[in-house]
């Protein structure tokens, strides 16, 4: 049994992979101040609630964009799975996956581990050129070639970041719930105007960026890419960005599982 962990800025998503499929999944708030003991108690309770025996976990694969939590997670996992013979923990970084994905950047270490994991997952799902759009705290575009090369990408503020800044800087603008979409583009109230601005605005921006990125990939010799979306906010923008071809909600966890499989087979 494989335990995979994606530590993001806002949320951490963890899951169990059995026979190549995700059998359990948890989404928790990321707290950079949590200690190894607190993490161990939390995951021990989650495993117990799911009736999962910790001793069955043979490996952990982790990606993180929160460096201060990496040591705590390492000690947490070492404590939880100490009874497993031959237990291993892999913390994904550019050097760890250098034989799996080629980073075509001057400084490969600048690329976040989650972006490399998503790129590897997209390549193995599509076997083609791909644009991966991750709708998280930040929205990232990652461009992957059909030879599993990381070509680069874009980073822009996520929906909740923009909404939070808007409400914080403009005293009369409230917090809004984007799960209830606007009925039309032209808002007739403050709330509907904010919803239209965010959803139609971000949708148009994402759509325009997909076209620009695809054109640039075409001009440098790469055929039309597949467009894959992931992340907690991806479903909200699907109707506003028709160029998104598919949503893979568990892309990062799937990628962590693929990385483990490839590293194990090459060992």
C-alpha positions in Angstrom: 0.0 0.0 0.0 1.3 3.4 -1.0 0.6 6.6 1.0 0.8 9.8 -1.2 0.9 13.3 0.1 0.6 16.6 -1.8 1.3 19.5 0.6 -0.1 22.7 -0.9 -0.1 26.3 0.4 -3.8 26.2 1.4 -4.7 22.5 1.6 -2.9 19.2 1.9 -4.3 16.2 -0.1 -3.3 12.8 1.0 -4.4 9.4 -0.2 -3.8 5.7 -0.3 -3.0 3.9 -3.5 -3.7 0.1 -3.7 -3.1 -1.8 -7.0 -2.6 1.5 -8.9 -6.0 3.0 -7.8 -6.7 5.6 -5.1 -8.7 3.8 -2.4 -8.8 6.6 0.2 -8.4 10.3 0.1 -8.3 13.1 2.7 -8.2 16.9 2.2 -7.1 19.0 5.2 -6.1 22.6 5.8 -2.3 23.2 5.6 -0.9 24.5 8.8 2.8 25.3 8.7 3.1 25.3 12.5 2.0 21.7 13.0 4.5 19.5 14.6 5.4 15.9 13.7 3.5 14.6 16.8 0.3 16.6 15.8 0.5 15.3 12.3 1.0 11.7 13.5 -2.1 11.9 15.8 -4.2 13.4 13.0 -3.2 10.8 10.4 -3.4 7.9 12.9 -7.0 9.0 13.6 -7.8 9.3 9.9 -6.4 5.8 9.3 -8.4 4.4 12.2 -11.6 6.0 11.0 -11.1 4.4 7.6 -10.1 1.1 9.2 -6.7 1.1 7.6 -3.8 -0.8 9.2 -0.7 1.5 9.2 1.6 -1.5 9.0 0.3 -2.2 5.5 1.9 1.1 4.2 5.2 0.2 2.6 6.1 3.5 1.0 5.3 7.2 1.2 5.7 9.6 -1.8 5.4 13.3 -1.0 5.5 16.6 -2.9 5.5 19.9 -1.0 5.5 23.6 -1.6 5.7 24.3 2.1 9.4 23.6 3.1 8.8 24.1 6.9 6.5 21.1 6.9 8.7 18.7 5.2 10.8 17.7 8.2 7.6 17.3 10.3 6.0 15.0 7.7 9.2 13.0 7.5 9.2 12.4 11.3 5.4 11.9 11.3 5.6 9.1 8.7 8.6 7.5 10.3 6.6 7.3 13.5 3.4 6.1 11.9 5.0 3.4 9.8 7.9 2.3 12.0 6.6 -1.3 12.1 6.8 -1.7 8.3 9.9 -3.6 7.2 11.8 -1.7 4.5 9.7 1.4 4.7 10.8 4.2 2.4 9.9 7.9 2.0 10.4 9.8 -1.2 10.3 13.6 -1.2 9.9 14.6 -4.8 12.3 17.2 -6.2 13.8 18.0 -9.6 16.8 15.8 -8.8 14.7 12.9 -7.7 12.7 12.8 -10.9 15.5 13.9 -13.3 15.4 10.5 -15.1 11.5 10.7 -15.5 11.0 14.3 -16.7 13.5 16.6 -18.4 13.3 20.2 -17.1 14.2 22.5 -20.0 14.9 25.5 -17.8 18.1 27.2 -16.8 17.5 26.4 -13.2 15.5 23.2 -12.8 15.3 23.6 -9.0 13.0 26.6 -9.4 10.1 24.4 -10.5 7.8 23.4 -7.7 7.6 19.7 -7.0 3.8 19.7 -7.5 4.3 21.1 -11.0 6.7 18.4 -12.0 4.4 15.7 -10.5 1.5 17.1 -12.5 3.6 17.1 -15.7 4.6 13.5 -15.2 1.0 12.5 -14.6 -0.2 14.4 -17.7 2.4 12.8 -19.9 1.5 9.3 -18.8 -2.2 10.0 -19.2 -2.0 11.6 -22.6 1.3 10.6 -24.2 1.1 13.9 -26.1 2.0 17.5 -25.7 0.0 18.9 -22.8 -0.9 22.1 -20.9 -1.7 21.4 -17.3 -3.7 24.1 -15.4 -3.7 23.7 -11.7 -6.4 25.9 -10.0 -5.0 26.2 -6.4 -3.9 29.1 -4.2 -2.1 30.2 -7.4 -3.2 29.2 -10.9 -0.3 27.5 -12.7 0.1 26.6 -16.3 2.7 23.9 -17.1 3.7 22.9 -20.6 4.8 19.4 -21.2 6.1 17.9 -24.4 5.3 14.5 -25.9 8.8 13.4 -24.8 8.0 14.2 -21.2 9.9 17.5 -21.1 8.9 20.3 -18.8 9.0 23.4 -21.1 7.9 26.1 -18.7 4.7 27.8 -17.7 2.9 30.6 -16.0 1.9 31.6 -12.5 -1.0 33.9 -11.6 -3.1 34.6 -8.5 -5.9 32.1 -7.8 -9.6 32.9 -7.6 -9.7 33.0 -3.8 -6.5 35.1 -3.6 -8.1 37.7 -5.9 -11.4 37.6 -4.1 -9.7 38.0 -0.7 -7.7 41.0 -1.9 -10.8 42.5 -3.4 -12.8 42.2 -0.2 -9.9 43.3 2.0 -9.1 46.4 -0.1 -12.7 47.5 -0.8 -14.6 47.8 2.4 -18.1 47.6 0.8 -17.4 44.5 -1.2 -18.5 41.3 0.6 -17.2 37.8 0.6 -19.1 35.8 -2.0 -19.9 32.1 -2.7 -18.8 31.2 -6.2 -20.5 27.8 -6.1 -23.8 29.6 -7.1 -23.0 31.0 -10.6 -24.3 34.3 -12.0 -27.3 34.1 -14.3 -25.7 36.5 -16.9 -22.6 38.5 -17.6 -24.0 41.9 -16.6 -24.5 41.9 -12.8 -27.5 43.7 -11.4 -26.3 43.7 -7.8 -22.9 43.9 -6.0 -22.8 40.2 -5.4 -23.8 39.2 -9.0 -21.4 41.8 -10.4 -18.5 40.3 -8.4 -19.5 36.7 -9.4 -19.6 37.7 -13.1 -16.3 39.6 -12.8 -14.5 36.7 -11.3 -16.0 33.7 -13.2 -16.4 35.3 -16.6 -13.3 37.4 -16.2 -11.1 34.5 -15.1 -12.7 32.2 -17.7 -11.9 34.7 -20.5 -8.3 35.1 -19.1 -7.7 31.3 -18.9 -9.3 30.8 -22.4 -7.0 33.5 -23.8 -3.9 32.1 -22.2 -4.6 28.6 -23.4 -4.8 30.0 -27.0 -1.6 32.0 -26.6 0.3 29.2 -25.0 -0.9 26.7 -27.6 0.1 29.0 -30.4 3.6 29.5 -28.9 4.0 25.8 -28.5 2.9 25.3 -32.2 5.5 27.9 -33.3 8.3 26.1 -31.6 7.5 22.8 -33.2 5.0 21.2 -30.8 1.6 20.0 -32.1 -1.7 21.1 -30.5 -1.5 20.2 -26.8 -4.1 18.4 -24.7 -5.5 20.8 -22.0 -6.0 19.3 -18.6 -7.2 21.0 -15.5 -6.8 20.0 -11.8 -7.1 21.6 -8.4 -9.9 22.5 -6.1 -11.3 25.4 -8.2 -11.1 23.7 -11.6 -14.7 22.6 -11.7 -15.9 26.2 -11.2 -14.2 27.4 -14.4 -15.0 24.5 -16.8 -18.1 26.2 -18.2 -16.2 29.5 -18.7 -13.1 28.1 -20.5 -14.3 25.7 -23.2 -10.7 24.9 -24.3 -10.2 22.8 -21.1 -10.6 19.3 -22.4 -10.7 17.3 -19.2 -10.6 17.7 -15.5 -8.4 15.3 -13.5 -9.2 16.0 -9.9 -6.6 13.6 -8.5 -3.8 14.4 -11.0 -1.1 15.1 -8.4 -1.9 12.0 -6.3 -1.9 9.9 -9.5 1.4 11.5 -10.5 3.0 10.6 -7.1 1.9 7.0 -7.7 3.4 6.9 -11.2 6.7 8.3 -9.8 6.8 5.6 -7.2 6.1 2.9 -9.8 8.8 4.3 -12.2 11.5 4.7 -9.5 10.8 1.3 -8.1 11.0 -0.4 -11.5 14.3 1.4 -12.2 15.9 0.6 -8.9 
